[in-house]
Amino acid sequence: MARQVQTKDGIVSLNINGHRFILLELMYQLLLDHQKSALDWLLDQHTHKFGSILADEMGLGKTITAIALIYTLHFTLKQ
């Protein structure tokens, strides 16, 4: 899974497996590197229509990653 990120006018465009997802640049910048990787993985799972569970050590940001996932899917569908 290769992540391609493009930023323009405050919008981040993620290209994952040939699918384009968009979200606000501010939200993307708030994510730490491991959270961006988790978001990429969850979006990759979504493109394959797999259900997935994100689990890691306590305090690594699963909540903000899940919020970013929901927001990204919502924002992408509105475009």
PyMOL Python script that loads the backbone (N, CA, C, O; Angstrom):
from pymol import cmd

cmd.read_pdbstr("""\
ATOM      1  N   MET A   1       0.847  -1.170   0.000  1.00  0.00           N
ATOM      2  CA  MET A   1       0.000   0.000   0.000  1.00  0.00           C
ATOM      3  C   MET A   1       0.894   1.234   0.000  1.00  0.00           C
ATOM      4  O   MET A   1       1.681   1.447   0.922  1.00  0.00           O
ATOM      5  N   ALA A   2       0.762   2.027  -1.030  1.00  0.00           N
ATOM      6  CA  ALA A   2       1.554   3.242  -1.143  1.00  0.00           C
ATOM      7  C   ALA A   2       0.653   4.452  -0.958  1.00  0.00           C
ATOM      8  O   ALA A   2      -0.412   4.561  -1.565  1.00  0.00           O
ATOM      9  N   ARG A   3       1.101   5.338  -0.118  1.00  0.00           N
ATOM     10  CA  ARG A   3       0.345   6.565   0.147  1.00  0.00           C
ATOM     11  C   ARG A   3       0.896   7.668  -0.735  1.00  0.00           C
ATOM     12  O   ARG A   3       2.102   7.911  -0.753  1.00  0.00           O
ATOM     13  N   GLN A   4       0.030   8.325  -1.455  1.00  0.00           N
ATOM     14  CA  GLN A   4       0.390   9.514  -2.209  1.00  0.00           C
ATOM     15  C   GLN A   4      -0.417  10.663  -1.636  1.00  0.00           C
ATOM     16  O   GLN A   4      -1.645  10.611  -1.582  1.00  0.00           O
ATOM     17  N   VAL A   5       0.288  11.704  -1.208  1.00  0.00           N
ATOM     18  CA  VAL A   5      -0.362  12.831  -0.555  1.00  0.00           C
ATOM     19  C   VAL A   5      -0.146  14.082  -1.389  1.00  0.00           C
ATOM     20  O   VAL A   5       0.981  14.403  -1.766  1.00  0.00           O
ATOM     21  N   GLN A   6      -1.228  14.781  -1.673  1.00  0.00           N
ATOM     22  CA  GLN A   6      -1.160  16.069  -2.357  1.00  0.00           C
ATOM     23  C   GLN A   6      -1.949  17.080  -1.534  1.00  0.00           C
ATOM     24  O   GLN A   6      -3.019  16.771  -1.010  1.00  0.00           O
ATOM     25  N   THR A   7      -1.406  18.293  -1.425  1.00  0.00           N
ATOM     26  CA  THR A   7      -2.067  19.345  -0.671  1.00  0.00           C
ATOM     27  C   THR A   7      -2.305  20.544  -1.574  1.00  0.00           C
ATOM     28  O   THR A   7      -1.409  20.992  -2.290  1.00  0.00           O
ATOM     29  N   LYS A   8      -3.532  21.055  -1.526  1.00  0.00           N
ATOM     30  CA  LYS A   8      -3.859  22.244  -2.313  1.00  0.00           C
ATOM     31  C   LYS A   8      -5.014  22.974  -1.639  1.00  0.00           C
ATOM     32  O   LYS A   8      -6.046  22.374  -1.338  1.00  0.00           O
ATOM     33  N   ASP A   9      -4.837  24.247  -1.409  1.00  0.00           N
ATOM     34  CA  ASP A   9      -5.888  25.110  -0.848  1.00  0.00           C
ATOM     35  C   ASP A   9      -6.471  24.573   0.458  1.00  0.00           C
ATOM     36  O   ASP A   9      -7.682  24.638   0.667  1.00  0.00           O
ATOM     37  N   GLY A  10      -5.622  24.046   1.333  1.00  0.00           N
ATOM     38  CA  GLY A  10      -6.080  23.576   2.633  1.00  0.00           C
ATOM     39  C   GLY A  10      -6.749  22.215   2.621  1.00  0.00           C
ATOM     40  O   GLY A  10      -7.300  21.787   3.636  1.00  0.00           O
ATOM     41  N   ILE A  11      -6.707  21.519   1.470  1.00  0.00           N
ATOM     42  CA  ILE A  11      -7.299  20.193   1.340  1.00  0.00           C
ATOM     43  C   ILE A  11      -6.197  19.187   1.039  1.00  0.00           C
ATOM     44  O   ILE A  11      -5.358  19.421   0.169  1.00  0.00           O
ATOM     45  N   VAL A  12      -6.198  18.080   1.751  1.00  0.00           N
ATOM     46  CA  VAL A  12      -5.245  16.996   1.506  1.00  0.00           C
ATOM     47  C   VAL A  12      -5.958  15.918   0.706  1.00  0.00           C
ATOM     48  O   VAL A  12      -7.073  15.516   1.040  1.00  0.00           O
ATOM     49  N   SER A  13      -5.314  15.462  -0.336  1.00  0.00           N
ATOM     50  CA  SER A  13      -5.840  14.379  -1.160  1.00  0.00           C
ATOM     51  C   SER A  13      -4.935  13.167  -0.967  1.00  0.00           C
ATOM     52  O   SER A  13      -3.738  13.220  -1.252  1.00  0.00           O
ATOM     53  N   LEU A  14      -5.517  12.080  -0.483  1.00  0.00           N
ATOM     54  CA  LEU A  14      -4.781  10.833  -0.289  1.00  0.00           C
ATOM     55  C   LEU A  14      -5.185   9.866  -1.393  1.00  0.00           C
ATOM     56  O   LEU A  14      -6.372   9.629  -1.612  1.00  0.00           O
ATOM     57  N   ASN A  15      -4.213   9.316  -2.076  1.00  0.00           N
ATOM     58  CA  ASN A  15      -4.492   8.313  -3.096  1.00  0.00           C
ATOM     59  C   ASN A  15      -4.009   6.972  -2.563  1.00  0.00           C
ATOM     60  O   ASN A  15      -2.807   6.740  -2.430  1.00  0.00           O
ATOM     61  N   ILE A  16      -4.951   6.099  -2.263  1.00  0.00           N
ATOM     62  CA  ILE A  16      -4.636   4.789  -1.697  1.00  0.00           C
ATOM     63  C   ILE A  16      -5.295   3.729  -2.571  1.00  0.00           C
ATOM     64  O   ILE A  16      -6.518   3.694  -2.708  1.00  0.00           O
ATOM     65  N   ASN A  17      -4.476   2.875  -3.156  1.00  0.00           N
ATOM     66  CA  ASN A  17      -4.970   1.804  -4.035  1.00  0.00           C
ATOM     67  C   ASN A  17      -5.865   2.331  -5.155  1.00  0.00           C
ATOM     68  O   ASN A  17      -6.859   1.695  -5.506  1.00  0.00           O
ATOM     69  N   GLY A  18      -5.525   3.467  -5.707  1.00  0.00           N
ATOM     70  CA  GLY A  18      -6.304   4.020  -6.796  1.00  0.00           C
ATOM     71  C   GLY A  18      -7.580   4.722  -6.371  1.00  0.00           C
ATOM     72  O   GLY A  18      -8.337   5.189  -7.222  1.00  0.00           O
ATOM     73  N   HIS A  19      -7.832   4.806  -5.079  1.00  0.00           N
ATOM     74  CA  HIS A  19      -8.999   5.507  -4.547  1.00  0.00           C
ATOM     75  C   HIS A  19      -8.535   6.840  -3.974  1.00  0.00           C
ATOM     76  O   HIS A  19      -7.501   6.915  -3.311  1.00  0.00           O
ATOM     77  N   ARG A  20      -9.303   7.884  -4.232  1.00  0.00           N
ATOM     78  CA  ARG A  20      -8.949   9.217  -3.748  1.00  0.00           C
ATOM     79  C   ARG A  20      -9.805   9.563  -2.538  1.00  0.00           C
ATOM     80  O   ARG A  20     -11.033   9.502  -2.587  1.00  0.00           O
ATOM     81  N   PHE A  21      -9.135   9.924  -1.458  1.00  0.00           N
ATOM     82  CA  PHE A  21      -9.800  10.360  -0.236  1.00  0.00           C
ATOM     83  C   PHE A  21      -9.333  11.776   0.067  1.00  0.00           C
ATOM     84  O   PHE A  21      -8.173  12.114  -0.168  1.00  0.00           O
ATOM     85  N   ILE A  22     -10.227  12.598   0.585  1.00  0.00           N
ATOM     86  CA  ILE A  22      -9.854  13.973   0.898  1.00  0.00           C
ATOM     87  C   ILE A  22     -10.245  14.333   2.326  1.00  0.00           C
ATOM     88  O   ILE A  22     -11.233  13.839   2.870  1.00  0.00           O
ATOM     89  N   LEU A  23      -9.440  15.207   2.911  1.00  0.00           N
ATOM     90  CA  LEU A  23      -9.723  15.735   4.238  1.00  0.00           C
ATOM     91  C   LEU A  23      -9.034  17.075   4.386  1.00  0.00           C
ATOM     92  O   LEU A  23      -8.189  17.438   3.568  1.00  0.00           O
ATOM     93  N   LEU A  24      -9.385  17.800   5.410  1.00  0.00           N
ATOM     94  CA  LEU A  24      -8.774  19.096   5.630  1.00  0.00           C
ATOM     95  C   LEU A  24      -7.312  18.940   6.042  1.00  0.00           C
ATOM     96  O   LEU A  24      -6.949  18.034   6.792  1.00  0.00           O
ATOM     97  N   GLU A  25      -6.495  19.842   5.534  1.00  0.00           N
ATOM     98  CA  GLU A  25      -5.066  19.802   5.844  1.00  0.00           C
ATOM     99  C   GLU A  25      -4.819  19.944   7.343  1.00  0.00           C
ATOM    100  O   GLU A  25      -3.915  19.304   7.882  1.00  0.00           O
ATOM    101  N   LEU A  26      -5.605  20.768   8.019  1.00  0.00           N
ATOM    102  CA  LEU A  26      -5.441  20.952   9.462  1.00  0.00           C
ATOM    103  C   LEU A  26      -5.602  19.639  10.216  1.00  0.00           C
ATOM    104  O   LEU A  26      -4.810  19.336  11.109  1.00  0.00           O
ATOM    105  N   MET A  27      -6.617  18.859   9.868  1.00  0.00           N
ATOM    106  CA  MET A  27      -6.812  17.579  10.538  1.00  0.00           C
ATOM    107  C   MET A  27      -5.645  16.637  10.253  1.00  0.00           C
ATOM    108  O   MET A  27      -5.159  15.951  11.152  1.00  0.00           O
ATOM    109  N   TYR A  28      -5.202  16.609   9.006  1.00  0.00           N
ATOM    110  CA  TYR A  28      -4.096  15.719   8.638  1.00  0.00           C
ATOM    111  C   TYR A  28      -2.820  16.115   9.370  1.00  0.00           C
ATOM    112  O   TYR A  28      -2.056  15.246   9.788  1.00  0.00           O
ATOM    113  N   GLN A  29      -2.578  17.415   9.532  1.00  0.00           N
ATOM    114  CA  GLN A  29      -1.374  17.876  10.223  1.00  0.00           C
ATOM    115  C   GLN A  29      -1.415  17.562  11.711  1.00  0.00           C
ATOM    116  O   GLN A  29      -0.368  17.443  12.347  1.00  0.00           O
ATOM    117  N   LEU A  30      -2.605  17.429  12.272  1.00  0.00           N
ATOM    118  CA  LEU A  30      -2.721  17.105  13.696  1.00  0.00           C
ATOM    119  C   LEU A  30      -2.314  15.664  14.000  1.00  0.00           C
ATOM    120  O   LEU A  30      -1.952  15.344  15.132  1.00  0.00           O
ATOM    121  N   LEU A  31      -2.375  14.796  12.989  1.00  0.00           N
ATOM    122  CA  LEU A  31      -2.041  13.384  13.199  1.00  0.00           C
ATOM    123  C   LEU A  31      -0.531  13.180  13.268  1.00  0.00           C
ATOM    124  O   LEU A  31       0.229  13.784  12.511  1.00  0.00           O
ATOM    125  N   LEU A  32      -0.119  12.326  14.179  1.00  0.00           N
ATOM    126  CA  LEU A  32       1.286  11.921  14.248  1.00  0.00           C
ATOM    127  C   LEU A  32       1.555  10.895  13.152  1.00  0.00           C
ATOM    128  O   LEU A  32       0.618  10.367  12.553  1.00  0.00           O
ATOM    129  N   ASP A  33       2.824  10.611  12.889  1.00  0.00           N
ATOM    130  CA  ASP A  33       3.170   9.697  11.793  1.00  0.00           C
ATOM    131  C   ASP A  33       2.508   8.326  11.938  1.00  0.00           C
ATOM    132  O   ASP A  33       1.996   7.779  10.961  1.00  0.00           O
ATOM    133  N   HIS A  34       2.518   7.767  13.161  1.00  0.00           N
ATOM    134  CA  HIS A  34       1.912   6.441  13.332  1.00  0.00           C
ATOM    135  C   HIS A  34       0.389   6.502  13.167  1.00  0.00           C
ATOM    136  O   HIS A  34      -0.229   5.515  12.769  1.00  0.00           O
ATOM    137  N   GLN A  35      -0.210   7.646  13.466  1.00  0.00           N
ATOM    138  CA  GLN A  35      -1.647   7.801  13.261  1.00  0.00           C
ATOM    139  C   GLN A  35      -1.972   7.941  11.778  1.00  0.00           C
ATOM    140  O   GLN A  35      -3.006   7.454  11.323  1.00  0.00           O
ATOM    141  N   LYS A  36      -1.098   8.602  11.023  1.00  0.00           N
ATOM    142  CA  LYS A  36      -1.277   8.691   9.571  1.00  0.00           C
ATOM    143  C   LYS A  36      -1.169   7.301   8.947  1.00  0.00           C
ATOM    144  O   LYS A  36      -1.933   6.958   8.044  1.00  0.00           O
ATOM    145  N   SER A  37      -0.222   6.508   9.431  1.00  0.00           N
ATOM    146  CA  SER A  37      -0.087   5.134   8.934  1.00  0.00           C
ATOM    147  C   SER A  37      -1.326   4.311   9.260  1.00  0.00           C
ATOM    148  O   SER A  37      -1.782   3.514   8.441  1.00  0.00           O
ATOM    149  N   ALA A  38      -1.865   4.505  10.455  1.00  0.00           N
ATOM    150  CA  ALA A  38      -3.084   3.786  10.852  1.00  0.00           C
ATOM    151  C   ALA A  38      -4.265   4.231   9.992  1.00  0.00           C
ATOM    152  O   ALA A  38      -5.077   3.401   9.583  1.00  0.00           O
ATOM    153  N   LEU A  39      -4.368   5.531   9.715  1.00  0.00           N
ATOM    154  CA  LEU A  39      -5.431   6.033   8.850  1.00  0.00           C
ATOM    155  C   LEU A  39      -5.295   5.443   7.450  1.00  0.00           C
ATOM    156  O   LEU A  39      -6.287   5.033   6.848  1.00  0.00           O
ATOM    157  N   ASP A  40      -4.071   5.398   6.935  1.00  0.00           N
ATOM    158  CA  ASP A  40      -3.832   4.787   5.618  1.00  0.00           C
ATOM    159  C   ASP A  40      -4.290   3.335   5.610  1.00  0.00           C
ATOM    160  O   ASP A  40      -4.951   2.889   4.672  1.00  0.00           O
ATOM    161  N   TRP A  41      -3.938   2.605   6.657  1.00  0.00           N
ATOM    162  CA  TRP A  41      -4.299   1.190   6.732  1.00  0.00           C
ATOM    163  C   TRP A  41      -5.815   1.020   6.778  1.00  0.00           C
ATOM    164  O   TRP A  41      -6.368   0.163   6.088  1.00  0.00           O
ATOM    165  N   LEU A  42      -6.485   1.835   7.589  1.00  0.00           N
ATOM    166  CA  LEU A  42      -7.944   1.748   7.676  1.00  0.00           C
ATOM    167  C   LEU A  42      -8.602   2.103   6.349  1.00  0.00           C
ATOM    168  O   LEU A  42      -9.580   1.466   5.959  1.00  0.00           O
ATOM    169  N   LEU A  43      -8.084   3.106   5.652  1.00  0.00           N
ATOM    170  CA  LEU A  43      -8.627   3.457   4.337  1.00  0.00           C
ATOM    171  C   LEU A  43      -8.353   2.347   3.329  1.00  0.00           C
ATOM    172  O   LEU A  43      -9.191   2.063   2.473  1.00  0.00           O
ATOM    173  N   ASP A  44      -7.186   1.718   3.428  1.00  0.00           N
ATOM    174  CA  ASP A  44      -6.869   0.573   2.567  1.00  0.00           C
ATOM    175  C   ASP A  44      -7.856  -0.560   2.815  1.00  0.00           C
ATOM    176  O   ASP A  44      -8.351  -1.172   1.869  1.00  0.00           O
ATOM    177  N   GLN A  45      -8.141  -0.838   4.066  1.00  0.00           N
ATOM    178  CA  GLN A  45      -9.115  -1.878   4.408  1.00  0.00           C
ATOM    179  C   GLN A  45     -10.488  -1.517   3.854  1.00  0.00           C
ATOM    180  O   GLN A  45     -11.217  -2.384   3.373  1.00  0.00           O
ATOM    181  N   HIS A  46     -10.832  -0.246   3.922  1.00  0.00           N
ATOM    182  CA  HIS A  46     -12.120   0.226   3.399  1.00  0.00           C
ATOM    183  C   HIS A  46     -12.209   0.006   1.884  1.00  0.00           C
ATOM    184  O   HIS A  46     -13.265  -0.375   1.378  1.00  0.00           O
ATOM    185  N   THR A  47     -11.118   0.242   1.163  1.00  0.00           N
ATOM    186  CA  THR A  47     -11.152   0.051  -0.296  1.00  0.00           C
ATOM    187  C   THR A  47     -11.381  -1.405  -0.670  1.00  0.00           C
ATOM    188  O   THR A  47     -11.914  -1.696  -1.740  1.00  0.00           O
ATOM    189  N   HIS A  48     -10.977  -2.326   0.212  1.00  0.00           N
ATOM    190  CA  HIS A  48     -11.188  -3.756  -0.020  1.00  0.00           C
ATOM    191  C   HIS A  48     -12.496  -4.254   0.577  1.00  0.00           C
ATOM    192  O   HIS A  48     -12.815  -5.440   0.500  1.00  0.00           O
ATOM    193  N   LYS A  49     -13.261  -3.320   1.182  1.00  0.00           N
ATOM    194  CA  LYS A  49     -14.535  -3.634   1.833  1.00  0.00           C
ATOM    195  C   LYS A  49     -14.374  -4.628   2.991  1.00  0.00           C
ATOM    196  O   LYS A  49     -15.227  -5.484   3.222  1.00  0.00           O
ATOM    197  N   PHE A  50     -13.244  -4.487   3.715  1.00  0.00           N
ATOM    198  CA  PHE A  50     -12.983  -5.302   4.899  1.00  0.00           C
ATOM    199  C   PHE A  50     -13.414  -4.534   6.143  1.00  0.00           C
ATOM    200  O   PHE A  50     -13.247  -3.317   6.210  1.00  0.00           O
ATOM    201  N   GLY A  51     -13.956  -5.228   7.110  1.00  0.00           N
ATOM    202  CA  GLY A  51     -14.165  -4.643   8.424  1.00  0.00           C
ATOM    203  C   GLY A  51     -12.852  -4.747   9.187  1.00  0.00           C
ATOM    204  O   GLY A  51     -12.142  -5.743   9.047  1.00  0.00           O
ATOM    205  N   SER A  52     -12.520  -3.762   9.976  1.00  0.00           N
ATOM    206  CA  SER A  52     -11.217  -3.752  10.643  1.00  0.00           C
ATOM    207  C   SER A  52     -11.334  -3.192  12.048  1.00  0.00           C
ATOM    208  O   SER A  52     -12.238  -2.420  12.365  1.00  0.00           O
ATOM    209  N   ILE A  53     -10.402  -3.601  12.866  1.00  0.00           N
ATOM    210  CA  ILE A  53     -10.310  -3.102  14.231  1.00  0.00           C
ATOM    211  C   ILE A  53      -8.915  -2.537  14.416  1.00  0.00           C
ATOM    212  O   ILE A  53      -7.920  -3.188  14.097  1.00  0.00           O
ATOM    213  N   LEU A  54      -8.850  -1.325  14.932  1.00  0.00           N
ATOM    214  CA  LEU A  54      -7.568  -0.697  15.219  1.00  0.00           C
ATOM    215  C   LEU A  54      -7.267  -0.900  16.699  1.00  0.00           C
ATOM    216  O   LEU A  54      -8.020  -0.443  17.559  1.00  0.00           O
ATOM    217  N   ALA A  55      -6.183  -1.576  16.989  1.00  0.00           N
ATOM    218  CA  ALA A  55      -5.818  -1.848  18.383  1.00  0.00           C
ATOM    219  C   ALA A  55      -4.319  -1.629  18.549  1.00  0.00           C
ATOM    220  O   ALA A  55      -3.523  -2.060  17.715  1.00  0.00           O
ATOM    221  N   ASP A  56      -3.946  -0.957  19.628  1.00  0.00           N
ATOM    222  CA  ASP A  56      -2.540  -0.734  19.935  1.00  0.00           C
ATOM    223  C   ASP A  56      -2.425  -0.430  21.425  1.00  0.00           C
ATOM    224  O   ASP A  56      -3.376  -0.638  22.179  1.00  0.00           O
ATOM    225  N   GLU A  57      -1.289   0.050  21.838  1.00  0.00           N
ATOM    226  CA  GLU A  57      -1.097   0.389  23.241  1.00  0.00           C
ATOM    227  C   GLU A  57      -1.991   1.569  23.624  1.00  0.00           C
ATOM    228  O   GLU A  57      -2.353   2.384  22.776  1.00  0.00           O
ATOM    229  N   MET A  58      -2.332   1.648  24.871  1.00  0.00           N
ATOM    230  CA  MET A  58      -3.165   2.729  25.357  1.00  0.00           C
ATOM    231  C   MET A  58      -2.436   4.065  25.213  1.00  0.00           C
ATOM    232  O   MET A  58      -1.258   4.178  25.552  1.00  0.00           O
ATOM    233  N   GLY A  59      -3.144   5.071  24.710  1.00  0.00           N
ATOM    234  CA  GLY A  59      -2.574   6.410  24.640  1.00  0.00           C
ATOM    235  C   GLY A  59      -1.882   6.763  23.340  1.00  0.00           C
ATOM    236  O   GLY A  59      -1.212   7.792  23.262  1.00  0.00           O
ATOM    237  N   LEU A  60      -2.029   5.924  22.302  1.00  0.00           N
ATOM    238  CA  LEU A  60      -1.353   6.219  21.040  1.00  0.00           C
ATOM    239  C   LEU A  60      -2.250   6.934  20.029  1.00  0.00           C
ATOM    240  O   LEU A  60      -1.809   7.243  18.922  1.00  0.00           O
ATOM    241  N   GLY A  61      -3.494   7.195  20.396  1.00  0.00           N
ATOM    242  CA  GLY A  61      -4.333   8.029  19.557  1.00  0.00           C
ATOM    243  C   GLY A  61      -5.321   7.308  18.665  1.00  0.00           C
ATOM    244  O   GLY A  61      -5.575   7.745  17.543  1.00  0.00           O
ATOM    245  N   LYS A  62      -5.886   6.205  19.149  1.00  0.00           N
ATOM    246  CA  LYS A  62      -6.886   5.490  18.361  1.00  0.00           C
ATOM    247  C   LYS A  62      -8.134   6.349  18.158  1.00  0.00           C
ATOM    248  O   LYS A  62      -8.763   6.283  17.102  1.00  0.00           O
ATOM    249  N   THR A  63      -8.494   7.144  19.149  1.00  0.00           N
ATOM    250  CA  THR A  63      -9.701   7.963  19.054  1.00  0.00           C
ATOM    251  C   THR A  63      -9.572   9.004  17.950  1.00  0.00           C
ATOM    252  O   THR A  63     -10.469   9.125  17.116  1.00  0.00           O
ATOM    253  N   ILE A  64      -8.481   9.752  17.927  1.00  0.00           N
ATOM    254  CA  ILE A  64      -8.311  10.773  16.890  1.00  0.00           C
ATOM    255  C   ILE A  64      -8.160  10.121  15.523  1.00  0.00           C
ATOM    256  O   ILE A  64      -8.593  10.692  14.522  1.00  0.00           O
ATOM    257  N   THR A  65      -7.561   8.948  15.459  1.00  0.00           N
ATOM    258  CA  THR A  65      -7.441   8.228  14.189  1.00  0.00           C
ATOM    259  C   THR A  65      -8.820   7.800  13.691  1.00  0.00           C
ATOM    260  O   THR A  65      -9.117   7.921  12.503  1.00  0.00           O
ATOM    261  N   ALA A  66      -9.654   7.303  14.589  1.00  0.00           N
ATOM    262  CA  ALA A  66     -11.013   6.908  14.210  1.00  0.00           C
ATOM    263  C   ALA A  66     -11.834   8.128  13.777  1.00  0.00           C
ATOM    264  O   ALA A  66     -12.605   8.046  12.821  1.00  0.00           O
ATOM    265  N   ILE A  67     -11.673   9.247  14.468  1.00  0.00           N
ATOM    266  CA  ILE A  67     -12.360  10.478  14.082  1.00  0.00           C
ATOM    267  C   ILE A  67     -11.889  10.918  12.693  1.00  0.00           C
ATOM    268  O   ILE A  67     -12.702  11.323  11.862  1.00  0.00           O
ATOM    269  N   ALA A  68     -10.582  10.842  12.441  1.00  0.00           N
ATOM    270  CA  ALA A  68     -10.040  11.210  11.133  1.00  0.00           C
ATOM    271  C   ALA A  68     -10.588  10.292  10.041  1.00  0.00           C
ATOM    272  O   ALA A  68     -10.879  10.751   8.937  1.00  0.00           O
ATOM    273  N   LEU A  69     -10.732   9.004  10.338  1.00  0.00           N
ATOM    274  CA  LEU A  69     -11.291   8.058   9.371  1.00  0.00           C
ATOM    275  C   LEU A  69     -12.735   8.423   9.029  1.00  0.00           C
ATOM    276  O   LEU A  69     -13.091   8.524   7.855  1.00  0.00           O
ATOM    277  N   ILE A  70     -13.553   8.616  10.041  1.00  0.00           N
ATOM    278  CA  ILE A  70     -14.966   8.949   9.818  1.00  0.00           C
ATOM    279  C   ILE A  70     -15.078  10.273   9.068  1.00  0.00           C
ATOM    280  O   ILE A  70     -15.860  10.394   8.125  1.00  0.00           O
ATOM    281  N   TYR A  71     -14.301  11.255   9.483  1.00  0.00           N
ATOM    282  CA  TYR A  71     -14.330  12.554   8.823  1.00  0.00           C
ATOM    283  C   TYR A  71     -13.888  12.443   7.367  1.00  0.00           C
ATOM    284  O   TYR A  71     -14.508  13.036   6.485  1.00  0.00           O
ATOM    285  N   THR A  72     -12.833  11.695   7.112  1.00  0.00           N
ATOM    286  CA  THR A  72     -12.325  11.532   5.748  1.00  0.00           C
ATOM    287  C   THR A  72     -13.370  10.874   4.859  1.00  0.00           C
ATOM    288  O   THR A  72     -13.601  11.334   3.740  1.00  0.00           O
ATOM    289  N   LEU A  73     -14.001   9.816   5.331  1.00  0.00           N
ATOM    290  CA  LEU A  73     -15.031   9.148   4.541  1.00  0.00           C
ATOM    291  C   LEU A  73     -16.217  10.079   4.296  1.00  0.00           C
ATOM    292  O   LEU A  73     -16.756  10.120   3.190  1.00  0.00           O
ATOM    293  N   HIS A  74     -16.618  10.812   5.306  1.00  0.00           N
ATOM    294  CA  HIS A  74     -17.734  11.746   5.161  1.00  0.00           C
ATOM    295  C   HIS A  74     -17.387  12.878   4.182  1.00  0.00           C
ATOM    296  O   HIS A  74     -18.167  13.190   3.282  1.00  0.00           O
ATOM    297  N   PHE A  75     -16.216  13.485   4.368  1.00  0.00           N
ATOM    298  CA  PHE A  75     -15.789  14.595   3.522  1.00  0.00           C
ATOM    299  C   PHE A  75     -15.601  14.142   2.075  1.00  0.00           C
ATOM    300  O   PHE A  75     -15.920  14.881   1.143  1.00  0.00           O
ATOM    301  N   THR A  76     -15.087  12.936   1.890  1.00  0.00           N
ATOM    302  CA  THR A  76     -14.884  12.398   0.543  1.00  0.00           C
ATOM    303  C   THR A  76     -16.215  12.177  -0.155  1.00  0.00           C
ATOM    304  O   THR A  76     -16.352  12.492  -1.337  1.00  0.00           O
ATOM    305  N   LEU A  77     -17.200  11.640   0.558  1.00  0.00           N
ATOM    306  CA  LEU A  77     -18.506  11.377  -0.046  1.00  0.00           C
ATOM    307  C   LEU A  77     -19.257  12.654  -0.407  1.00  0.00           C
ATOM    308  O   LEU A  77     -20.061  12.657  -1.339  1.00  0.00           O
ATOM    309  N   LYS A  78     -19.000  13.738   0.325  1.00  0.00           N
ATOM    310  CA  LYS A  78     -19.687  15.006   0.050  1.00  0.00           C
ATOM    311  C   LYS A  78     -19.142  15.682  -1.205  1.00  0.00           C
ATOM    312  O   LYS A  78     -19.820  16.531  -1.785  1.00  0.00           O
ATOM    313  N   GLN A  79     -17.962  15.332  -1.626  1.00  0.00           N
ATOM    314  CA  GLN A  79     -17.335  15.983  -2.803  1.00  0.00           C
ATOM    315  C   GLN A  79     -17.805  15.377  -4.088  1.00  0.00           C
ATOM    316  O   GLN A  79     -17.380  15.802  -5.162  1.00  0.00           O
TER     317      GLN A  79
END
""", "prot")
cmd.dss("prot")
cmd.show_as("cartoon", "prot")
cmd.util.cbc("prot")
cmd.orient("prot")
